[in-house]
Amino acid sequence: MSSAVAHALPPSILALFAPRPPLDPKPAMEKRKLLNYSGIAQFVGQFEDPADIKPQTYGETVAERRERVQQQKLEVAKAKVEEAAASYDPANDQKIKGDPYKTLFISRLSYETTEAKLKKDFEQFGPIKRLRLVHDTTTGKPCGYAFLEYEHERDMKTAYKQGDGKKIDGRRVLVDVERGRTVRNWRPRKLGGGLGSTRAGGKNVSVKNAGRDMGFGSVASASTPTSRPGGLNWNSETRSGGDRDRG
């Protein structure tokens, strides 16, 4: 506080700014004497034997758990596929009817497609004897594929060559022969077989081609169906119109 201000204040106010008395002096702290360091040679015998030490274990990470669960699911699915494949015998299946050499397999159908619509689109290749649009036995919903049997084998081969990629209800269908009874050791896609690679993996692996002969599942790269003894040759040209051979 400056002297000019101090002279202007009354003594009662100046007493508030008076310095406090000094603290009482305290004796200096004694420096403790610490224990001297000694060796540990006498305790070596009490150390744990390295051979008795259990290996350190770590908990499972999130990525490891995800991979383990996925591997378990794959093993379960693989076991189910192998079990179903062992009992797969289309030649002796009571539900499968008709001549396999006159039967056409149609896949990638719209779930809205009806048998009447399918029959109308494929009757242009010849008279149809039987048509079966496959439905799920549990839910009753369509599975997206069908089997179509023609009256004549040549009509089936005409539909095989000209019906692939046909657009029905906004979707391009894939047409193939019935390989279950015409190709030896054939397995459908649900049993680990089949043709094509539209669901082989990611975008870099799978293809988006819709046609049978456009990059996947081509007849040239797959097992060729066996021909009926004395029947038509797969490589022969198909006649159309009034020249169609009905024999």
N, C-alpha and C positions, 0 to 999 in steps of 0.2 A: 504494500500500500504506500502510495506517495506521501510525502510529508505535508503537502498542501491539503490533501484529503483528510489526513489524520488530525490536523488542527481544526478542521471544520466539524468533526464528529464529536458527540458527547462522550464522556468517559464510559458510560454504560455500554455504548456500542463498540468502543475501542477494546473493551475487555473481551469481547467475542473473538477478536483477531489476535489475541495474545498467544504466544507460542506455549506448547505444553511442556511440562518438565521432562527431562531426559529419562530414558529407561534405566532401571537398575542393572548394573553389569552382572553377567553370569560367568561362572567359571568355564574354561575351555573344555571341550569333550575329550575324553580319554580315547586314545587309539587302541582298538582291541587287537589282541595278539591272536592271529589265526593259526590253525593247526598246520603243521608242515606236511607236504605231499609225501606219500610213501608208495612203494611199489605194490603191484597186485599179483606178484608171482605166486603167493600162497593161495590165491583163489582160482588159479587156472584149472585145478582139478574139479572145481564145482561148475565149470562151464558146461553147456549142453552139447552133446555129441552131434556133429553135423549130420551123421547118418540117421539120427532120430528125429530130425526136423521134418515136419510134414510139408509137402509142397503147398505153396500159397494158391488158393482158389479165388477166382473172381466171379462176380455175378454175371448173369446173362444180360447182354445189352438189348435194346429194343430191336435193332436190326437183326441180331442173331436170333431172337425169339420169332420175329416175323419169318425169317428164312426157315427156321425149324418147323413152324406150323405149316408153312407152304409145302415143305418137303413131305411132311406127314400126310397132308391132303393128296399130294401127288401119288404117294405110295398106296393109299387107300383106293384112289381112283384107278390106278394101274391094276390092282388086284381084282377090282370089279370087272374091268375090261377083259382081263385074262380069263376070268370065270365065265363071263358071257361068251367070249370067243370060243371057249372049249365046247360049249353047247350049241354053237351056231351051225346049223345044217339046213340051208334053204332048200336043198333037194328033197328033204323029207319033212318039210314044214307043211302041216295040214292047212294053214291059212293061205298059203301061196297056191294059186290056181292058174291054169292056162298054159299056153305054149311059150317057153322062154324066148324062142327064136322069132316070135311075133309080138313080143311085149316090149314096150318103150318105157323108159324111166324119165320122168319130167320133174325137175327140181327148181328151186328158187321161185316157187309160186307165191303169189300174194295170198295172205290169209283170207282175203275177201273173195278169192276165186272159187266158183262153184263147179260141180261136175258138169252141169249143163253148159256153162261157158267154156270149159276146157274141151268138152266133146265137140262143141260147135267149131272151135278153132282148129282142131286136128282132124275133123272129118273130111277136110279138103284133100287129104292124102289118101283116103280110102275108107271103106266101111269099118266101123269099130265094133268089136265083139264084146269087150268088157272094159270097164273103167273103174278104177278104185282110187279115190282121194283119201290118203292116209290121215287118220286122226289119232290124237293121244288117247290111250286107253283109260287114263286116269281123269284127265280134265275134259276130254271130248273136243278139245280145240284142234284145228288143222295143223299138221306138221310142216306144210309147205312143199310137199312133193306127192307125186301120184304115179301109178302104174297104168299103162294103157295097152290093151291087147287088140291088135288088128285081126281082121279075118284072113288076110294074106300076108305072107312074109315080105313080099316085095313092097307092099304099102308101108310096112314098118320101116324098111330101109330108106324109103323115100322121105318119110317123116324124120328119120334120124339125120339125113343129110340136109334137109331144107328147113326143118323146124327149130334147129338150134338158134338161140338168140331172138326168137319170136317174142314180141311184146304183148303181154296179156295183163290187163288191169294195171298198167303202168310199170310193170316189171318185166325185164328180159329173162326169159326162162332158159334153163340149160337142159338139153335133151341128150340122153345116152341110152345105150342098150341095157337090158337087165343082166348085169354082170354076175349077180349072185349065183345063177345057175348055168352061165355060159363061160365063165372064167374060172379056171382051177385055182383053188386056195384064195379065193377072193374074200376080202373083208370090207364091210361098209365103214364109213367115216367114224361112226360111233364106237366101233370096235378097233380103232387104231389103223384102219386102212383108208380106202377111198382114193380119189384123185383130186388134184388141185392144191393150191396153196393160198387160198383167200383167207384162211385163219391160221396160218403157220406161225405167226408171231406179231411183231410190231409193224409199223408202216414201212420199214425198210426191207421187211421179209415178205409180207403178204402182198398179193397182187389184187387188182380190182377188175381184171378182165372178166366179162360176163359170158363170153362164148366158149364153147368146148375147144375150139381150134385156135384160140387167140392168146396162147401163152401158158396155159395150164391145163392139165388133165387131157392133153391131146391123145388121140388114139395112137399116134405114132410112138409116143413115149410110154404108153401104158400097155398092159397085156391085151393083146387082140382077142376078142371073143372067139370062141371056137365055132366053126360053121357046122350046120347040120349036115350029116352025110348025104351027099347028093343034092344039097341045097344050093342057094345062091352064093356067089363069091362077093365078099365085102368090097373088093376093089372094082367090081363090075359097075358099069354105068346103069342107072335106073331109068327105065322108060316112063313116059307119062301119057296121060290121055287114053285114047282108045287102044294104044299099043301096049298097055300094061299087061304083063304076063300074069295070069291068075293061076298058073299051074304050080 
